[in-house]
């Protein structure tokens, strides 16, 4: 399976405008995510897909691959789908799998991304994603923590911001997705679904259309940057491994 990692990077974040260019211990967020993604063993290429000249120029300045698809996109998945023809033109090849790595996770474990690509290749699923155990009751109750429940074969039954099942029966969803090419093309052609709108979770569009979503379990979540106060937390974590 020939895979490409695509990192959507939008400048106009509601909670943290300009977030991709914020410095974390002297290096921008987007550069950290890109450089960690470049450690992949399973993907043939890594690209940033952005809507902004500042991000485009910055990625170019540190030698990264970047494209800027034209248009207004509701989700990162839509941006990735629009970026794919540009990427394939640049690489002069086509890809069987497209991996959405969030642009706000500078500590992402690229080994789990490689494992996800391998898991998708070994399955008949349309989409693959990650999840880890929920450690506390507070986590389980939080609407900021997306929960997923699975069937006995490791495929997703439902995702929700609400508490579903029990804490031990649910997992914490990690927002990394690996799409088969044909699944990505079909997914972005579909209208938003009723459950997607109700939960503000785009993966529910796939479930309502009977996309099979395989879930790879990992041991812990990735530490992301959602708000300005998260920068210090990530810097502290980086310092532990310096």
N, C-alpha and C positions, 0 to 999 in steps of 0.2 A: 504494500500500500504506500503510494507516494503522497506524502503529507506536507502541508505548509502551515506554519504558525502565523496568524494575523493578529496584530494588537491594535484594536480600535482606540484612537486617542482624540477626544473631543475637547476643544478649548473651553467651551461655555458650560461647564458644570454648574448646576444650580447651587449645590452646597459648597463648592470649592472652585470658583472660576480660575482658569489658568493652571489647573492642577498638574497636567503633564510636565510643565516646565518648572515646578517647584523644586528647589534644591533639597536633597536629603543627604546629609553629611558630605556636601560639596558636589554631588552628582545629581542631575535631574531625575525625577521619577521615571520619565519615559526611557531615559538611557539605561537606568538600572533594570527595568523590566525587559528591555530589548537585549541587554547583555546576558541576563540570566537565561532568556529564551534561546540565545545563540549556543548555549551549552547542550542543546538537544542532541540526542543520538538517533532519534526516529524521524525527525522532520528534515526535509531536504532544503528548506529555506525559511527565513523569518522576515516578515514585513510589518511596518507600521502603516495603518490606514487612518488618515487624519482629514479634518475639515478646515485646517488653519495653516496659513503660510508660515507663522512663527514656529509651529511644531514641525512642519515640513522642512524648513530651513535648518532647524536645530538637529533633527535626525540626520539630515545630509551632512551637517558639520562634523558629527562624530563617526561618519562612515557607514551609517545604517541604511537599510533599504526602506523606502517610504513611497507611498502612492497617495494621491488625493482624488478620490472619486467625486464626481460632481453630483450635486443634488442635496436634498434635505432628507435625512434618514431618521425614522422613529426610534430605531434600536441599533445597537452595535452589530447585531446579526445582519441587518439590512446594509450597513456600511461595509461589512466584510464581503457580502455577496456582490455588491457593486464594485469592490476593489479587486475581486478575483480575476476578471478579464485583464485588468491592467497588470496584475502580477504575472499572470500566465504569459502575457505578451513580453514582459521584461525577461522572464525566465526561459521563454521559448519552449515551454512544456505545459502539460496539463497535470492537475493534481486529483488524486482519488479522495483525499480527506483534507478538510480545512478545519484548523483548530483555532478557536477563539480564546486567546489568553487576555484577560482583563488588563488594561493599561494602568491599573492602580495597585498592582500587587508586586512590589519590588523584591519581596522575599519568596516568590513563588518557587516551589520545589519542582524543578524541571523534570526530575526523575519520575514524578507522578504523571506529568504530561506525556512523557514517553510511554509510560505504562498504559495510559489511556488510549493512545494511538494503537498500541499493540492489541489492547483489549477489543477495540472496535474492529480491527482487522480480523480477529479470531471469531467474531460474532456475526449474526445476521441483522444486527441493530442498525437503525438509521442514524442514531445520534448516541454519543457517549458522553458521560459527565462524571463528576467526582462528588464524594460525600465522605464525612467523617463522623465519629461519635459525638453526641451532645453530652457535654460534661456536667452541666448544672441545670437546676430547675429554672433559674433566671434566663438562661440561654433558651430553654425550651419555650418559655412564655414570651420571649421577645419577638415582636413582629419584624425586627431588623434581621433576624436569623431565619432563613428559609429552611423549612423542613421537607424531607422526602421520605416516603414509605415505599418499600419494594415488595415484589412477589418473591416466591421461593427460588426463582431463577436469576435474581439479581437485576431485574428490570423494574423501572419506576412505575408505580401505580398512581401516585399523586404527589404534587408539590404544594406547599402552603406556607403562608406567613403565620397562620394560626397553629395551635397545638393540635397535632393529628396523631391518632393512636396513643402511645405512651412515650415517655422519654426514652425508654430502652428500645422501643420498637421503631422509633424514628431515627433518622440521621440528619446531620447538618449538611445542607447542600453547599457545595463549593462551585462558584460560577465559572467553571472552565468547560467548554463544549468542544467536542470533535464531531464534525458533520461529514457524512458521506456526501460527495459532490451532488448527486441527484437529490438527496434529502434537503440540502441547503437551498438548491434552486427551487424546489417545490415549497419549502417552508416559507420563503420570503414572498412567494406568489399568493399565499393564502391571506385572507382578511384576519384581523384580530378576532379571537374567539371570545365567547361569553365568559368563560372561566379566566382567561388571560386578563380581560378587563377587570374582573372582580378582584383578582389577586395581585394584579400588576406584575405578573410573571409570564414572560413570553413563552417559556417551555411548555406551558399548558396548551398553547395553540397546537403544538405537536401531538400531545397526548390526546386531545379531542379529535384529531385527524388520524389517530391510530398509528402514529410514529412509534416505533419501538425504541425506548431510551434505556440503554444499559448503564448501570451505575457501578463505578469502580470505587471501592472503599479504601480510604487512606486513614492515617492515624490522627491527623490534626489539621485544622483549617490554615489557610494562608493569611498572613497578617497584611491587611490592605490599608490604603490611605483614602478614606472617605471624606474626612473633614480636616481642617488645618491642625487640630490638636493631635491627629494621628501621626504627624511627622515626627514628633518627639518620641513616640512609642517605637516607631520603626528605627530611628537613630539609636535608641537604647538597645534594641535587639541586634542591630549591626555591630554595636560596640562589644557585645558579648562574644562575637565571633571574629573580632579583629585580631 
